[in-house]
Amino acid sequence: MTTTELAQLPGTTSAGPPVISLRGLRKSYPGRVVLDGLDLDVHRGECFALLGPNGAGKTTAIEVLEGVRRRDAGSVLVLGEDPARAGRAWRARLGVVAQGEGAGQALGVRETLDHFARYTATPRPTGELLAAVGLAEQAHTRVGRLSGGQRRRLAVALGVQGNPELVFLDEPTTGMDPVARRQFWQLVRDLRAGGTTVLLTTHYLDEAAELADRVGVLARGRLVEVAPPADLGAGLRRMSTVGWREGGGWREVRTEEPAAVLRELLATTPHAEVPGLTVTRPGLEDVYLSLVGAEGGSR
Amino acid sequence: MTTTRPAPPSTARIALARVGLELRLFSRERQQVAFSFAYPIVMMVIFSAILAGDERPGDIPFAQYFLAGIAATGIMLVSFATVGTTIAAERETGVLERLQLLGTPPAAYFAGKAGQVLVTTAVQLALLLPVARYGYDVPMPADLEHWLTFGWVAALGALAGTVLGIAVAALPGSATSVSTGISALALVLQFFSGVFFGFLELPGWMQQVAALFPLKWLTQGMRSAFLPEGAGAFEVAGGWEHGRTVLVLGAWVIIGVVVCARTFRWRRGEG
């Protein structure tokens, strides 16, 4: 990642107050702690991805920020207001791509967008929205006849219809095919080009890496790491594994200095090949799996 | 981006958009349309066939007495039952969640339901009355005054039924269980409110329970529009009680809307 993105790390100053600011956010359901003290700042123009396995609390966190779920403790400011008390003028500045459906199965796609355009003072033109999400051909199709991926695209169109300053995308590409996913990524980039701040939840690593300036890994109700995607799990990533066969068995050395290990190894066998020699660094997925504490990992 | 943006559209403008939407959605549900409009007519045909020779208190032919009851029941059906069932389904499919995220005022949502119910009620009655008039020789309201009574009773009853539907949809449970509860309540209310039988023939406790709900007043108000003036003597209070009818139905509408707007749940589970 580039230096401009590093400049948005917490602690460094950014233009204006953070768009989202969380301190000690807690939320429990009977018998289960879902959010166990979240601290986070998201800055204007940033794209932040909340990454985590199902049940990690991503949706609950985003619902608290949207002001549709009560919190147990902690302070929350979104666009300078407490979502639990903010009114319609505040809500008009937010866009939400929700997991639910549109206005009614019997309504057409264009009809749905035209209808919801009347709820906002600043609607984007329906034709432009249809083109942006790739639903121009389905403009007259009834919502009930759309495929799962097409419904998600409609949800995206509805989420950005009011020209929001801040957009919440809750698992936006779930159920989309690869083409639709790439189209959607482009839509997010276009949004950001217009200065929109984006908070995204996803369980796709590649999506977080593709779109986000920073990724927060949520596991067991806590943010276990917040970093630009390339720096995610830096400590874990420094460890390389040097492996080779020796005496009919497999030897492995985990080290931060693979070159030194190799030099030593090669010195012991100056003239022969080292059978099965490999040097591996953990990929993003390995890092992610160890961060969320998944058992078994990919290897 | 700046924070200076125009204020969101008013509740009235969103309400207007909702009325159009609700009518469009209703008209596309063929089964619902057929059921809403055919039910009172079918009931009229069946009951008149069975009880054609019967007379009600005051020598009123059965069909004449029954028209008031079935008109009231029809209104309850398209208001209370349809609204309650639809809201429960809209909550379950996440339609309401979207409205909440858009900051839709609950009053605008309710107004959309009420507008759709008023239009549906008007169409339903416009189909039922000619059947009663020409099929069963039921006299229509005697003069302008009685037509006006018919009009305000129908409108106020439809609105009260809408509010009752909104309130019932707040009951916990899935859309299916809410809709079962609504059918049960509608059926019981029909018997308690003197739709099928003369209200005076009911035991006192049933009359008292019925007096708490809109259907009894709606039915009584309809009788005052369709039956001769003298038939009022056979009501429980010995008269048509228009004042009290306005009071009870009006209370349902006004108090009901305030309570529902404050307690309305956009999604299942805790808020």
Interface residues (C-beta under 8 A of the other chain):
Chain A: E66 V68 R69 R70 L79 G87 R88 A89 R91 A92 R93 L94 V96 A98 Q99 G100 E101 G102 A103 G104 A106 L107 E111 H115 F116 R118 Y119 T120 A121 T122 L158 E165 G194 G195 T196
Chain B: M1 T3 R5 P6 A7 P8 P9 R13 I14 A17 L21 R24 L25 R28 E29 T93 G94 V95 E97 R98 Q100 L101 L102 G103 T104 P105 W266 R267 E270 G271
